[in-house]
Amino acid sequence: MKLARLDDAGELLAIDEVPPDQWVESANAVPLPDDTDLEPGRARWDRARKTFHIRPPTGAGRPMQQLDSETIAAIALGFLALRKSGQHFPARTQAWLAEWMRSVDAAGLIDRKGDPL
């Protein structure tokens, strides 16, 4: 059987495989279904509700949150200002910026040469 090993705060530290006859009930061990998808470091056991709370991933591998058009415009205008000052960007950034400049989101924010208004 699978067993969640918890710290005193309920944070999931590890998932151990334990023979059913060797499992000992404890505040820091919770039995799990064999097909669990929990990951150590990303879940906390709620002792009162007897359930895990999952935290979204952080850092590398974390999905980027969807940005609103105002935030994207601010980023793009910042890139344009930096480019005008002579800063060079990777090809991927240049391609994204060129695409944004052709989008309806850029209308009214840049002139025909691509300079911010």
Kinemage of the C-alpha trace (Angstrom):
@kinemage 1
@onewidth
@group {chain A} dominant
@subgroup {mainchain}
@vectorlist {calphas} color= white
{ca met a 1} P 0.000 0.000 0.000
{ca lys a 2} L 1.043 3.620 -0.438
{ca leu a 3} L 1.553 5.803 2.558
{ca ala a 4} L 1.937 9.590 2.669
{ca arg a 5} L 4.732 10.604 5.025
{ca leu a 6} L 3.931 14.032 6.546
{ca asp a 7} L 5.802 16.541 8.662
{ca asp a 8} L 4.218 17.985 11.817
{ca ala a 9} L 2.493 20.725 9.775
{ca gly a 10} L 0.953 18.156 7.403
{ca glu a 11} L 3.255 18.856 4.448
{ca leu a 12} L 3.673 15.835 2.188
{ca leu a 13} L 7.326 14.815 2.443
{ca ala a 14} L 7.299 11.478 0.622
{ca ile a 15} L 5.149 8.633 -0.593
{ca asp a 16} L 6.297 5.268 0.665
{ca glu a 17} L 5.372 1.751 -0.447
{ca val a 18} L 4.600 -0.254 2.688
{ca pro a 19} L 3.301 -3.808 3.025
{ca pro a 20} L -0.241 -3.541 4.493
{ca asp a 21} L 0.707 -5.622 7.531
{ca gln a 22} L 3.560 -3.200 8.407
{ca trp a 23} L 1.534 0.023 8.389
{ca val a 24} L 1.230 1.643 11.792
{ca glu a 25} L -1.310 4.401 12.269
{ca ser a 26} L 0.277 7.752 13.103
{ca ala a 27} L -0.454 11.478 12.846
{ca asn a 28} L 2.337 11.743 10.259
{ca ala a 29} L 1.267 8.870 8.005
{ca val a 30} L -1.845 8.744 5.838
{ca pro a 31} L -2.813 5.782 3.636
{ca leu a 32} L -3.192 6.634 -0.069
{ca pro a 33} L -4.857 4.884 -3.002
{ca asp a 34} L -2.424 3.013 -5.253
{ca asp a 35} L -3.208 5.324 -8.185
{ca thr a 36} L -2.490 8.557 -6.273
{ca asp a 37} L -1.110 11.489 -8.258
{ca leu a 38} L 0.066 13.494 -5.241
{ca glu a 39} L 3.587 14.888 -5.386
{ca pro a 40} L 5.825 15.517 -2.367
{ca gly a 41} L 6.250 19.222 -1.709
{ca arg a 42} L 2.987 20.131 -3.437
{ca ala a 43} L 0.351 18.969 -0.951
{ca arg a 44} L -0.623 19.591 2.664
{ca trp a 45} L -2.822 17.280 4.727
{ca asp a 46} L -5.767 18.987 6.441
{ca arg a 47} L -6.165 16.910 9.588
{ca ala a 48} L -9.574 18.367 10.483
{ca arg a 49} L -11.108 17.756 7.043
{ca lys a 50} L -9.059 14.611 6.319
{ca thr a 51} L -8.103 15.772 2.849
{ca phe a 52} L -5.061 17.068 0.966
{ca his a 53} L -4.827 20.649 -0.281
{ca ile a 54} L -2.838 20.850 -3.511
{ca arg a 55} L -0.598 23.832 -4.218
{ca pro a 56} L -0.050 24.838 -7.837
{ca pro a 57} L 3.458 24.302 -9.159
{ca thr a 58} L 5.941 27.133 -8.850
{ca gly a 59} L 9.125 27.941 -10.688
{ca ala a 60} L 10.265 25.795 -13.596
{ca gly a 61} L 7.487 23.719 -15.069
{ca arg a 62} L 4.760 25.973 -13.777
{ca pro a 63} L 2.236 27.101 -16.380
{ca met a 64} L 2.308 30.810 -17.099
{ca gln a 65} L -0.799 32.577 -15.919
{ca gln a 66} L -2.901 34.234 -18.574
{ca leu a 67} L -1.990 37.924 -18.808
{ca asp a 68} L -4.530 40.620 -19.586
{ca ser a 69} L -4.082 42.859 -22.653
{ca glu a 70} L -3.014 45.868 -20.533
{ca thr a 71} L -0.135 43.891 -19.029
{ca ile a 72} L 0.913 42.539 -22.427
{ca ala a 73} L 0.816 46.064 -23.889
{ca ala a 74} L 3.008 47.338 -21.033
{ca ile a 75} L 5.549 44.578 -21.675
{ca ala a 76} L 5.534 45.190 -25.432
{ca leu a 77} L 5.940 48.955 -25.040
{ca gly a 78} L 8.834 48.337 -22.659
{ca phe a 79} L 10.486 46.099 -25.254
{ca leu a 80} L 9.979 48.779 -27.927
{ca ala a 81} L 11.600 51.425 -25.715
{ca leu a 82} L 14.540 49.130 -25.006
{ca arg a 83} L 14.909 48.265 -28.688
{ca lys a 84} L 14.920 51.962 -29.593
{ca ser a 85} L 17.789 52.470 -27.106
{ca gly a 86} L 19.830 49.819 -28.930
{ca gln a 87} L 19.006 46.751 -26.849
{ca his a 88} L 19.046 43.492 -28.812
{ca phe a 89} L 16.580 40.665 -28.150
{ca pro a 90} L 16.504 36.952 -28.894
{ca ala a 91} L 14.745 35.950 -32.114
{ca arg a 92} L 11.796 34.540 -30.200
{ca thr a 93} L 11.233 37.879 -28.420
{ca gln a 94} L 11.575 39.786 -31.705
{ca ala a 95} L 9.019 37.492 -33.379
{ca trp a 96} L 6.560 37.927 -30.499
{ca leu a 97} L 7.010 41.708 -30.560
{ca ala a 98} L 6.471 41.849 -34.341
{ca glu a 99} L 3.292 39.795 -33.967
{ca trp a 100} L 2.024 42.055 -31.173
{ca met a 101} L 2.724 45.154 -33.305
{ca arg a 102} L 0.423 43.737 -36.017
{ca ser a 103} L -2.328 42.892 -33.511
{ca val a 104} L -5.406 44.943 -32.680
{ca asp a 105} L -3.998 45.288 -29.148
{ca ala a 106} L -1.266 47.587 -30.501
{ca ala a 107} L -3.707 49.879 -32.318
{ca gly a 108} L -3.570 53.373 -30.860
{ca leu a 109} L -0.430 52.598 -28.847
{ca ile a 110} L 2.218 52.744 -31.605
{ca asp a 111} L 2.643 54.714 -34.796
{ca arg a 112} L 3.170 53.206 -38.279
{ca lys a 113} L 6.926 52.990 -37.706
{ca gly a 114} L 6.374 51.019 -34.514
{ca asp a 115} L 7.277 53.809 -32.110
{ca pro a 116} L 5.148 54.219 -28.974
{ca leu a 117} L 2.721 57.123 -29.148
